[in-house]
């Protein structure tokens, strides 16, 4: 299954097709609503990815995962080719606010 990443309020930006598992992967990059410069509320299936964070993860090539049971426990995972393509898309189009849309939806 394919999902499409849509730039919210940016009809000039082409959608970014991603594998279905990206519905879960996108949360690795998202800034929680109301945190830093993220809007206080986001719509269903919408995410805010700060430009600075996207550039850092792309440059580092890894995502840092924090354990929900112990915030001191962190793991670094190498980003996948699909995740790299997504980050490049964000940066190339200066997009921070995205929506995940099911293919055909």
N, C-alpha and C positions, 0 to 999 in steps of 0.2 A: 504494500500500500504506500502511496505517496501522499505527503502533505505539502502545503504551500505556505511559505512564510510571506506575509503581506506587510508592507510598510504602511502603518496606519496613517491616514490622512495624506498619503503621498502617492497619488495616482500616476505620477511620472516615473516611479520606480518599478521595474519589472519584478514579478514575484520570484521567489527563490524556492524551487522544488527541492524537497528533502525526503529521505526515507521515513516511513511511518514512526520508527522509534524516536525520531527527533521530537515528537510531542513530549517526551520525557527529558531528552537531552537539553532542551532549551532552558530548563530550570537551572542548569549548571551555570548559565551566563547571566541570569536575570537578577536585577536589583529589586528587593522587596518594595511593594507599593508604599509610598510615603517616606522612603529612606533616601537620604542624600537628595539628588535632583529628580528622583522618580515621582510621578504623579501620585497623589494620595489614593486614588482609586483607578483601577484598570478594568476594562471590560472582560467578558468571558474569553478565555484563551488568548489574552493579551499579556505581553511582557515588556519590560523596560530593560534594555541592555545599555549601560553607560558606555559611551565611546571610549573612554579611558580604559575601562575594563576589557572591552573587546580587543583593543590594541595590545594591551599587556598580555592577555592570554594567547593571542596570535603570535606575539613576539617570543613569549616563553615556550609555547608549544605544549603547555600542560594546564590542566584544571586542578585546582586544589579543592578536595572534598573534605568537609568537616563532619566528624561523626555526630549523629544526633544524640548519642548517649554520653559522649565525652568531648566537649569542645576543644580539649587539648590534643585530641587524636586527629591528625590530618594525614591525608593520602594524596599524592599527586598522580594524576592519570594523564597519559599522553593524549592529545586531541586526535580525533579521527580525521581522515581526509574530508568527510562530509562536514564535520564541525569547522574545519579550517576554511572550507568553501563558504560556509555561512558567515563566519567572522569577516572574511574578505568582502563578502557582499555588503554587510553592515557598514564597513569602513568605506568602501568605494562609493556607496550611495549616501553616506552620512545619516544613517538610520539608527534610531535608538528605540522607537516604539513599534513593536511588531505584533501581529496576530497570526496564530496558526489556524489555517483553514484546511479542512479535509478536501482531498481531490474530488472534484465534482460538486462541492458544497458551497 
